[in-house]
Amino acid sequence: MEITAKSKLLDVLNEYPQLEEQIIHAAPVFQNLKNPILRRTVGRMATVEKVVQIGGLDLTTFVNLLRRQVGQPELLPPDLVIPVMDTRPVVAEPEWIKGEAQLVVDGKEILASGGVPLNRVNELLPQLEAGRHLLLITDFEPTPMIDAVKMQKRETYHKVDPMNANRHLTYIR
């Protein structure tokens, strides 16, 4: 497996488990990777590029650090990111996300304390009043969590905060 900016963290750690300490040392916020549940959840969603963003690191330096650790040649900046086409359809914002959320969950805070945001969301969903929504705030698109909530026959809508590209808003009703 070649390590690039678009590599999924879980794939990198499954292939090269020895990199866990390097990643945590470089971006301490990823200390949660030691928790097996969070490792599967966060690792499946986060890319190496996201680690860099969250950790405030330099992309070229970090990718090449990981590559050196596993014997891969360094990449130059234009080669760091392998382009991936986003094939998701553009969906207009649904009317139901307008207005104030009845419940707000700060996923980043929960992850920082070693918790699992999906557990908190599941605790709160039964409290939602008809026509109201819960807002989950994270610093990544919580795809597995969205999938889990959809399996409960809940509607979801995800978008990046237009005021902060590192803030993801997931609406659930």
C-alpha positions as CSV (number, residue, x, y, z in Angstrom):
1,M,0.0,0.0,0.0
2,E,1.4,3.4,-1.0
3,I,0.9,6.2,1.6
4,T,-0.5,9.4,0.1
5,A,-2.5,12.3,1.5
6,K,-5.7,10.5,0.5
7,S,-4.9,7.3,2.2
8,K,-7.4,6.3,4.9
9,L,-5.9,6.2,8.3
10,L,-7.3,2.8,9.1
11,D,-5.8,1.3,5.9
12,V,-2.4,2.8,6.8
13,L,-2.5,1.5,10.4
14,N,-3.7,-1.9,9.3
15,E,-0.9,-2.2,6.8
16,Y,1.7,-0.4,9.0
17,P,0.7,-0.7,12.7
18,Q,4.2,0.6,13.7
19,L,3.1,4.1,12.5
20,E,0.5,4.5,15.2
21,E,3.0,6.1,17.6
22,Q,4.3,8.4,14.9
23,I,0.8,9.7,14.1
24,I,-0.1,10.2,17.7
25,H,3.2,12.0,18.4
26,A,2.8,14.3,15.4
27,A,-0.9,15.0,16.1
28,P,-1.8,14.2,19.8
29,V,-5.5,14.7,19.1
30,F,-5.3,11.3,17.5
31,Q,-4.6,9.7,20.9
32,N,-8.1,8.2,20.4
33,L,-6.6,5.8,17.9
34,K,-5.6,3.6,20.9
35,N,-9.3,3.0,21.5
36,P,-10.3,0.1,19.2
37,I,-13.8,1.4,18.6
38,L,-12.7,4.9,17.8
39,R,-9.8,3.5,15.7
40,R,-12.3,1.8,13.4
41,T,-14.6,4.7,13.3
42,V,-12.2,7.6,13.1
43,G,-9.6,5.6,11.1
44,R,-12.2,4.7,8.4
45,M,-13.2,8.3,7.9
46,A,-10.0,10.2,8.4
47,T,-7.3,10.5,5.7
48,V,-3.7,11.3,6.2
49,E,-4.6,14.7,4.8
50,K,-7.2,15.2,7.6
51,V,-4.6,14.2,10.2
52,V,-2.4,17.0,8.9
53,Q,-5.3,19.5,9.0
54,I,-6.4,18.6,12.5
55,G,-2.9,18.4,13.8
56,G,-1.7,21.7,12.2
57,L,1.1,19.9,10.3
58,D,2.8,20.3,7.0
59,L,1.4,17.9,4.5
60,T,4.6,17.2,2.6
61,T,6.7,16.7,5.7
62,F,4.1,14.4,7.4
63,V,3.4,12.2,4.4
64,N,7.1,11.8,3.7
65,L,7.8,11.0,7.4
66,L,5.3,8.2,7.2
67,R,6.7,7.0,3.9
68,R,10.3,7.0,5.1
69,Q,9.3,4.9,8.2
70,V,8.0,2.1,5.9
71,G,10.7,2.3,3.2
72,Q,8.7,4.2,0.6
73,P,10.3,6.9,-1.5
74,E,9.5,10.5,-0.7
75,L,6.9,12.4,-2.8
76,L,7.2,15.9,-4.1
77,P,4.2,18.2,-3.4
78,P,2.4,17.7,-6.8
79,D,2.5,14.0,-6.3
80,L,1.3,14.0,-2.7
81,V,-2.4,13.9,-3.5
82,I,-3.8,11.4,-5.9
83,P,-6.9,13.0,-7.3
84,V,-10.2,11.4,-6.5
85,M,-13.3,12.4,-8.2
86,D,-16.2,13.2,-5.9
87,T,-19.1,11.4,-7.5
88,R,-21.7,12.2,-4.9
89,P,-24.7,14.1,-6.3
90,V,-25.1,17.7,-5.3
91,V,-28.2,17.8,-3.0
92,A,-30.0,21.0,-2.1
93,E,-30.3,21.8,1.6
94,P,-33.6,20.3,2.9
95,E,-36.1,22.7,4.5
96,W,-36.1,20.7,7.7
97,I,-32.5,21.8,8.7
98,K,-33.6,25.4,8.8
99,G,-34.0,26.9,12.2
100,E,-32.4,26.1,15.5
101,A,-31.5,22.5,16.4
102,Q,-33.4,21.0,19.3
103,L,-30.2,19.1,20.3
104,V,-26.5,19.7,19.6
105,V,-23.7,17.2,20.0
106,D,-20.1,18.3,19.9
107,G,-18.4,15.2,18.4
108,K,-15.0,16.7,18.6
109,E,-15.3,17.2,22.3
110,I,-16.6,13.7,22.8
111,L,-13.7,12.2,20.8
112,A,-11.2,14.3,22.7
113,S,-12.5,12.8,26.0
114,G,-12.3,9.3,24.7
115,G,-16.0,8.9,24.0
116,V,-17.9,7.7,21.0
117,P,-20.2,10.4,19.4
118,L,-22.6,7.9,18.0
119,N,-23.4,6.6,21.5
120,R,-24.4,10.1,22.5
121,V,-26.4,10.7,19.4
122,N,-28.2,7.4,20.0
123,E,-29.0,8.4,23.5
124,L,-30.5,11.7,22.4
125,L,-32.4,10.7,19.3
126,P,-35.5,9.3,21.2
127,Q,-35.8,12.8,22.8
128,L,-36.3,14.6,19.4
129,E,-39.7,16.2,19.0
130,A,-41.5,15.7,15.7
131,G,-40.2,18.0,13.0
132,R,-37.1,18.9,15.0
133,H,-33.5,17.9,14.4
134,L,-30.2,17.1,16.1
135,L,-27.0,18.8,15.0
136,L,-23.8,16.9,15.2
137,I,-20.6,19.0,14.9
138,T,-17.3,17.3,13.9
139,D,-14.1,18.2,12.2
140,F,-14.6,15.5,9.5
141,E,-17.4,13.9,7.6
142,P,-18.7,11.2,10.0
143,T,-19.7,8.8,7.2
144,P,-20.0,5.6,9.3
145,M,-22.1,7.4,11.9
146,I,-24.3,8.8,9.1
147,D,-24.7,5.3,7.8
148,A,-25.6,3.9,11.2
149,V,-28.2,6.6,11.8
150,K,-29.7,6.0,8.3
151,M,-30.1,2.3,9.3
152,Q,-32.4,3.5,12.1
153,K,-34.6,5.0,9.4
154,R,-33.5,8.6,10.3
155,E,-33.0,11.3,7.8
156,T,-29.6,13.0,7.6
157,Y,-28.0,15.9,5.8
158,H,-24.3,16.7,5.9
159,K,-22.5,19.8,4.9
160,V,-19.2,21.7,5.6
161,D,-19.8,24.9,7.6
162,P,-19.5,27.7,5.0
163,M,-17.8,29.9,7.7
164,N,-15.2,27.2,8.7
165,A,-14.0,24.5,6.2
166,N,-12.8,22.4,9.1
167,R,-16.2,22.2,10.8
168,H,-18.7,19.6,9.5
169,L,-22.4,19.8,10.3
170,T,-24.5,16.7,10.2
171,Y,-28.2,17.2,10.7
172,I,-30.3,14.2,11.9
173,R,-34.1,13.9,12.4
